[in-house]
């Protein structure tokens, strides 16, 4: 979840380079942040809680530095718990992404040896363990020995005041090394490196890199030297600018028509290739997490209804428990905005061992999931900076719609409706419509609970609507299938309980009206998202009937409601508490 960026070279503004990188990576964690630089045979540290924002640092000029943005796993959000973490001598500094699962017994042993811990984190174990190893071996060997004692998926980078080297190791969490002229960069995301160099080394699991005057790559298990496989990438990281918008979330909602048009008009060739892979497979699985999983769920319904194909959609973190079904003929289609979601990466690695084919549908070129895949399809949504995903979700839906229709004879059956959906979204975010949603948000902001209901393919919309609202407004919002209402949840409906109900012009309409009637009879407030008004609605949000493409438009009012609810309650919609954009720990 955390962001890491490091510099070693000839430039003397290492702290400023690191700070700029951290601002790029703040979406990975914004509980706290810290920078360390090496000055002579001493180190200087600058640590803070909260978001980086427009922060500056007064650290001295230096040629070696590293920094970290934290998403807390162990210990509260305090300066002491912020990275980097030091050893007893205060000459070793460690950055860490992941979870050292066996930190408790390691910490106990170190304390028995006399080590004093200053934080509540698992990370600090690394600095003290390396310190202990340095009594009998060199710097790089000390890091390697310590890292091999850790359980779990981790990445660490270590700075030593007595060395001119940075040492980094990884297993699970991403690390990338950039190589320039007499300088090196290390980061958890290429976006922090590409402004300086496009010569990259993507570290594999169980690899360690030693960056000094030159770069050495080591196998963590055997200790043998490896030959680095550098890649010169010709892609650029797009800048995400707010423009006229107050927040990235609203900007990215406005971006959605452009995303739909791009996919509809330019993806036919890629869709045909992927459709052939699906036809050839004997068992196809969608796996994803969070918002991406709801897109995958929509895909399962679309493939059934349109392509008449059975596709399994599974929450990625649960897929390991379904892997016994996998064979060499299985196809796993992984959906992920960041391409670094550990809950998706782990089952993909296990599936590859079974010989299954992997398809990555992601927004991040060069990401771990992208690199694991046999076939890759980029969302092309552009940078998505708000933690709550909007346009990447729409991009996934657009691709899945095209895939379903390609499997049914060709995408031409749906492209006009998809382009119409892009125009409708532009109308939906007009000032008049937004004012109506703002007024509704003022009412909903006073509520403790909201329920969202859908059936069929609209179940995915109900689930995603609930996620968007609770992510940024912190109002408890529960999404469920309409048919499940009477199996428990209706007991929670009382006078004034708001319920958002999705009623597209399809086979689910009459059953959803029945659900709405049952809620209304118990005093619930019905907010209908539908192509036509109905007397049962207390509030009506109109969404034109666009056939299957209605899936693209009907989620937009919920996205906007989430945004306006966050503003109404005084929260930052871009950086909701306890959440990070890229989930790299289990």
Order of alpha helices (4+ residues) and beta strands (2+ residues): beta-alpha-beta-beta-beta-beta-beta-alpha-alpha-alpha-beta-beta-beta-beta-beta-beta-beta-beta-beta-alpha-alpha-alpha-beta-alpha-beta-alpha-beta-alpha-beta-alpha-beta-alpha-alpha-alpha-beta-alpha-beta-beta-alpha-beta-beta-alpha-alpha
